[in-house]
Amino acid sequence: MTMRAIRIIGDPVLRTPCEPVTSFDAELRALVTDLMDTMLGAPGRAGVAAPQIGVSAQVFVYDADGHRGHLVNPTLELSEELQDDDEGCLSVPELYFPTRRAMHATAHGFDQYGAPLTISGSGFLARALQHETDHLAGRLYVDTLRGDVRRRALREIRAGRYARPRS
């Protein structure tokens, strides 16, 4: 079991869009295994994306609503129906804010061997798919916040240890 360190807000890798995966090889399978091990060892997790462990690759793992798996090079189709719920992130530890997301999401991509894969979900699974896909585009959930909630989140991030990457 290989748990990798989670990168914390302030680390530039979290703000950099990831490269698409082009080789479905043993290195990719090792990355998926490391992501899964890291997710399963982390408290309160629903997923981990490659940039959260310092790798610029469009890959994430998820564990939400009884569904566990991985997705490579995902694209999303989102419903117009919305949901609001508290959301958190391993890269912004201990902070949770009400975050608006689509109620339903369908993610298209590939598995670690290059076979096409589609995952559809509602509620928490849809939220997890959107959250992890955002990581691959260099976005954090706090970037989606608006108004007073966004101001409060930024204030708490600036006041805490989160503004500096850990060594």
N, C-alpha and C positions, 0 to 999 in steps of 0.2 A: 504494500500500500504506500503510495507516494502522495502525501499531502504537500501542496505547494503553498508558499506565502501569498496572501491576498494583498494586492496593491491597493493603497488607500488614496482617497481624493487628494489631489495635489500632484500625484504622479502623472507625468505627461502621457504615458501609455494609455491611460483611461480616456484621454481626450483626442486620441489619434484614430481615425478610421482604419479598420483592419483590412488586410489584403485578402482577396478571395483565395480559397484553397485550390491548388491546381494539381497536386499530387496526392492521390489516395493510397498512401503507402504505410509502411510500418511506423514511420515517424508520426503520421497523423493518428494512427491507432494508439500509440503511446500517449499522445497529447489527450485524446479522448479519455483514456484510462486515468491519467493524472487529474483531469478536470473532474471526473466522476469521484475519484478518491478524495479530492479536495472538497467537493460539495458535500459528500456524505460525512466528512469529518468536521464540517463547519456547523456552528449552532444556528438554528432558525433559517435555514437555507431553502431556497426554491430553485436555485440554479447558479451556475458559475460560467462566465464567458472567458474565452482565451485571454483577452487583454487584462482581466483581473489577476492573472498569474504571470503577466508580462510578455505574452505571446501575441503578436499581431497576425491573427488568423481568424477567419470568419467561422468560428466553431463555438458552440455552447452545449452544456448539459442542463437538464432540468429534472425536477421531481416535484410535481404539483398535482393535486386532486387524484392521486393514485396512478399517475402516469409518470414514468421515468424513462429518460432516453437522452439522445444527443441529436444535433442538427448541424450540418455543414453548409455554408453559403446560403443562408435562409433569405427568403423574401416573404413578406406578410400581406395578407388580405385582411382588412379590418371591417367590422360592422360599423354602422352609423350609431347604433345604440351604445350608450356609454355607461360606465360604472365608476363610482367613487369609493375608494377604500384607502386605508393607511398602507403605505408601501415603505420598505426599507431596502438596504443594500449592504452587502458585506464590505463594499468599498467606501461606504459612509456609515461606519459602525455606530450602533446605538441610537440612531436618529430615524424617526418614522414620521411621515407626513401624508396627509390625504392627497391622493394622486388620481387624476382622471385618466382612464384608459378605455379602449373599446371593450364592449362586453363580450364580443366573440372575435376570435382570431383563427386564421388558417395560415400555417407556415409551410412553405414549400422549400425543399432543399435536397440534401443527400445524406446518406449514412456514411460511416467511416470507410466503407468499401466503394463508394461512388454510386450506389443504387439510389434512385429517386425515392424521396420520402415526403409524406404530407402528414402534418399533425394539426388537428382542429380541436378547439376547446373553447369553453365559456368560463366566465368568472375568473377564479384564481389561475387556472391553466392559461387562459388568454392573457392575463396580466403578466405571468411569468414569461411567456413567449415574447411579448412586447418589450419587457424589461431587458431580457437577455439580448434581443436583436438590437435594441438601442445601444448596448455596450459595444457591439461590433461596429457601430457607426460613430463611436467616440462620444456618445451621450450618456449622461447619468440621469436617474429619475428626477433628481432635483432640478434639472434643466427644463422639465415639463411643468413645473409648478408655476402658479401665477398669483399676482396680488399679494395680500397679506401673508399667505402661506409661504410664498417664495421669499419674501423679505425676512420672515422668521427663520426659515431654513438657512438662508445665507448668513444671517446674524449668528446662528448657532454654529455653523461650520467655521466662520471666521473666529469665533470665540474659543473654539475647541482645538484639540490636537489634530483635527482632520485636515487643516489647511497645509500641513507639511507632510511630505511622504516619509514613511518609516524607512530606516536603513536596514 
